[in-house]
Amino acid sequence: MPTQLLFTQCLNHVFAGPVDKLLAAVHVTPKYPQAPITNSFAMELLVFFALLLYFLFVRATLSVETPNSVQHLAELTHEFVDDQGSQIIGHDYERFSGFLSVVLLFILLANLMGLVPGLESPTVDVAVPLGLALVTFVYYHFHGIRVNGFGYIKQFLGPVWWIAPLMLPIEIISHCARVLSLTVRLYANMFAGDLLTMAFFSLVPLGIPLLFMGLHLGVAVIQAYVFMLLAAIYLSLAVSHDH
């Protein structure tokens, strides 16, 4: 059985039975029935509840006259995402600000968890970046169809009809490659950052590892921003009327 974090052990101790029954209902057999909840899933739950509490706190303490520091942070995040959305997506970008904000904050917090003793970044498990990439893939195609209707298919057929048989498979492969690109970029960078930090901590407990923790912090922020940026670009291409 793989090593479990303390939080994961607590979840498995309480919920292993119900989770096993739920998986059995959909004909899935976990590799370790006594511990069906993995570290990455436990960390995702932690990120989810942390963000939920953050949003609830911001909403409950919202004030026009005396905004607190948490509200200032939320406003800065909203303004940053709105600025990116208006530049990349343009018209009707406000519709996508919520999704882009959640993607940015979820990935950023998930990446930073690796710096907290006793926790780890769920994004070092390839299944997590893949899941985020698939959600983004479905989301931008949904809105592409919503905005353009059947005309959305023109994006896959090229500028003239006679090259459509060639362009269609190329475009399908290109869009599937976006999922691979989003997944590998986030997973590889976070996995390498975690690996370097742990390696140097095992060799030199103090001093030098702090430099790699700073590097990990920088990579965590950049990768969250890049993922959000690419999601905005894909959305802008999908909802554009100039196919």
N, C-alpha and C positions, 0 to 999 in steps of 0.2 A: 504494500500500500504506500502511495506517495506521502511525503511529509505534509502534515496539515498545519495551517496556522491556528492560533488559539481561537479566533473568531469562527473559523470553519469547523473546528472541533465542537464548539458550542452549538452551532447550527445543526450539525449532524446528530449530536446527542439528543436534541429536541425534535428535529423534523425528519430524521432518516426514515422512520416507518411510513409516515404519510407520503413522502417523496417517492419511496419505493412502490407504494400502491398506485400513485399517480402515473409513474413510468410504466408499471405493469398494465395499466388500463389502456395505454397506447402501444403496448407490445414492445416496450423497450426494457432491456435488462442491463442495469448498471454494472460496470466492471467490478465495483466494490459495493455490494448491497448495504454493508454496514456503514458506508460513508459515500452516499451518492452525490453529495454536494461538494463540488470542487473548490479549490482556493479561488480560482478566477471568478466563478459564479458568486461566491461569498463576497468577494471584493466589489463586484458589480452591484450587489444588493446594498453594500455599505455606501457606495457612491450614490446610488439612487436615493437612499434615505437621507443622506447628507444634503443632496440638492433639494429634496422635498422640504426638509426643515428650513433650508436657506430661503427658498421661495415663500414658504409660509410666514417666516419671520419678516421678510421684506414686505409682504402684503399686510401683515398685522401692524407693523410699525410705520407704514407709509405716512409721510407728513410733508406738506408743502412748505410750511413755515420753519420747522425744525428737523430737517432730515438728518438721520444718523449716519455713521460711517458705512454701515452695511448697505444702506440705501444709496449712498454715493457710489459705492462699488457696483451695485446693480445698474445704476444709471450710466456709469462709465462703460460697462459691458454692453448695455443696450445701444448706446451711442456709437460704440466701436463697430458692432455688428451692423447697425443701420447704415453707417458710413460705407462699410464694405459692400453691403447689399445694394445701396443706391448707385455705387460706382460700377458694380459688376452686372447686376440684374437689371437695374433701371426701373422702368414702369412697374408698379404694383409689387415692388420689392418687400413692402411691409408684410405681405401675406406669408413670407418665408422667414421673417426675422426670428420668430419663435423657434422654429426648427433649427436654424443655424446657431442660435444662442445656446440651445440645449446641447447640440453636438459639440460646440466649442467647450462648454463648461464640463460636460460629462467626460470628454477625452482628457481635458486638462487635469481634472481632479483624479481621474484614473491613472494618468501618467505620474502624477506627483505622489501617489500613495506609496510608491516604491522607496521614497525617502523617509517614510515613517517606520521606526523600529516595530517589528511584529506584524507589519503589513507588506503587501507586494502589489506591484502594478498589474491589474488584470489584463492590460494590453500586451503583456509579454506572452500571453496565451494566444496563439494565432486564431482561435475560434472567436475571440472578442473583436479584434479588428475586422475579421471576415463578416461578423454579424452587423457591425456598424456600416461596412461597405455595402452589404446587401440592402439594408434599410435605406441608405442614401440612393442606391440604384433604383429601388422600387418607388421611392418618393419622387425623384425627378422625372421618371417616366410617367408616373400618375399625373403629375401636373402638366407635363408636356401634352398628354392626351386631353386633359381637362381644358387647357387653353386652346389647343389647335384642332381638337376633334380628330376626324379621320385624316386631316391634312398633316398630322404629325408623322405619318409614314413617309412623307416626302423627304424628311431628313435622312432617311435610309436609302433613297433611290438615286441620289445624285442630281445634278443640274439639268440633264437631258434624259429623255426616256430610254434611249437605246443603250445606255450604259447601266441601266438599273439592274439587270441580272448580275453584273459584276460588282456593283456598289453595295447591293443588299447584303451578301455574305461578309464583305469587308467591314461594313458598318456594324453588323451584329457582333463580329469578332472584336471590333474596336470598343464597343460599349461593354462587352464582357471583360475586356482587358482593363477597363476602368476599375472594376471590382478588384481584380488582381493587383492593380497599381496601388489603390487605396489601402488594401490589406497588407501588402508586403512592405510598403513605405513605413507605415505606423508600427507594424510588428517588428521589423528588422531593427529599426532605430531604437525602440524601447528595449528590446531583448539585448542588444549590444550594450546599451547604457547600463542596464541592470547587471549584466555579466561583468563589465569592467569594474563597476563599483564594488561588487562582492569580491572579485578577485583581489583588488588592492586592499580591501579591508581585511582579508584573510592573511595578507602578507605584511602589511604595515597598518596597525590598528588606528594610528593617529596621524594627522598632518596631511600626507599626500592624498588619502582617500577623499578629504574634504574638497580637493580640486575636482575630483571626478563627480562628487555630489553636485557641485556647481555646474559641471558640464551636463549632468543628468537633468538638472533644473532647466537649463537652457534648451536642451533637446525636447523636454516635455512640453514646454511652452510653444516652441516652433512647430512641433508635429501636430499639436492641437490646432494651431492657426492654419497650417497647410491643409489639414483635412477639411476644416471649415471653408477655406478659400476654394478648394477644388469642388466641394459640394455646391458652393455658390456659382462657380463657373459652369458646372454641369446643368444647374437649374436655369441659368441664363440662356444656355444653348437650347434647352428643352422647351422653354416657354417663348422663345423668340418666334415671331411671325415670318421672319425672312428665311425660310428653309429653301 
